[in-house]
Amino acid sequence: FPYFSERLTGILDGIRPQTVGLSLNYLAQAVCSFAILGFIRQRYSGIRIVLGGGLVTSWLSNPAWRNPFTGLVDHLVSGPGEEALLSLVGREQEPGQAPPDYQQLPLGEYLSPEPVLPYAASSGCYWRKCSFCPEKTEAIPYRALPVKQVLKEVETLRDSVRPGLLHFLDNAVSPSLMQGLIERPPGLKWYGFGRITSLLADPDFCRALRKSGCVLLKLGLESGDQKVLDETGKGTDLSVASEALQSLKRAGIATYVYLLFGTPAESIAGARRTLEFVVRHREGIGFLNLAVFNMPVGCPDARTLAVRKFYEGDLSLYTDFEHPLGWNRREVRRFLDQEFRRHPDIAPILRRNPPHFTSNHAAFFV
């Protein structure tokens, strides 16, 4: 509070804005965000406050949403905020999509050995069929920029920002964009999320992807049990996933594999099949992310299972539930702590990522 109150006072007294907007993307940011909002409301009562971002978008998409922020926030914005903000200040949005502008950001001051250029070629998810994902529950539309526009903007930003690494922020880099990057490499090392498809099982495609600058792909495998993948709508074939991990490894592209335990379709036997899959493919897995399933509040399964809030007054996007197979969060965590993480072929993979660093740092450790 001492930091932001002094900093904001200097900025707001100098600019004297009519409107202030905050972008709130994660629940972990909520306490600080609302402290800032409260400070502005108390100190500058005439300023109009607008709140948007990913978390706000998810709150507003919940059919049971009731706005508890009346009197503190003047406008809540769902989804991309450009048009809404321009409308609030009486301006019309110009046709076309403006490229991102990072000139005012202190890119050299982030905890990173070299500047990273973040770029979103799309919003939403082009698959959007996974039963466990908020993208499906919230019915967020998929919008992708034309590949030619993406490649041109990336080149322009590369020359102005001069980054050492390009990070695609998409839920999954589309196959068409991957092909575009192969045909017109960005001249940068790059990484991002990708879906496991037959393209990644093609050794020639993976080698071409590596030549384009791809150094790491984050892959949402979720489970090593085909039954679980089928019942959750993941659309992944384990035989294809096996070939993809091998092809990426041979091409020199590291993988950050995401696993999800405790979905309604999974049992302890299914979790052990995931363990066995990871052990068999340990040479092709660079890093691992282990997550315990949280059920989205609007998930169809929430209507058929016994659910309960994590705590009273919850603004979370998720709900606790009684697992139909008795594979509840406590049992899942016990399995992960006592069996999965301690396996001699898996523990070394988990140790590759230093403490406190995340998948967004992994490309520097390759």
Buried (B, 14 or more C-beta within 10 A) or exposed (E): EEEEBEEBBEEBEEEEEEEBBBBBBEBEBBEEBBEBBEBBBEEBEEBBBBBBBBBBBBBBBBEEEEEEBEEEBBBBBBBEBEEBBEEBEEEEEEEEBEBEEBEEEEBEEEEBEEBBBBBBBBBBBBBBEBBBBBBBBBEBEBEBBEBEBBBEBBBEBBEEBEBBBBBBBBBBBBBBBBBBBBEBBBEBBBBBBBBBBEBBBBBEBBBBBBEBBBBBBBBBBBBBBBBBBBBBBBEBBBEBBBBBBBBBBEBBBBBBBBBBBBBBBBBBEBBBBBBEBBBEBBEBBBBBBBBBBBBBBBBEBBEEBEBEEEEEEEEBBBBBBEBEBEBBBEBBBEBBEEBBBEBEEBEEBBEBBEEEEEBBBBBBEB
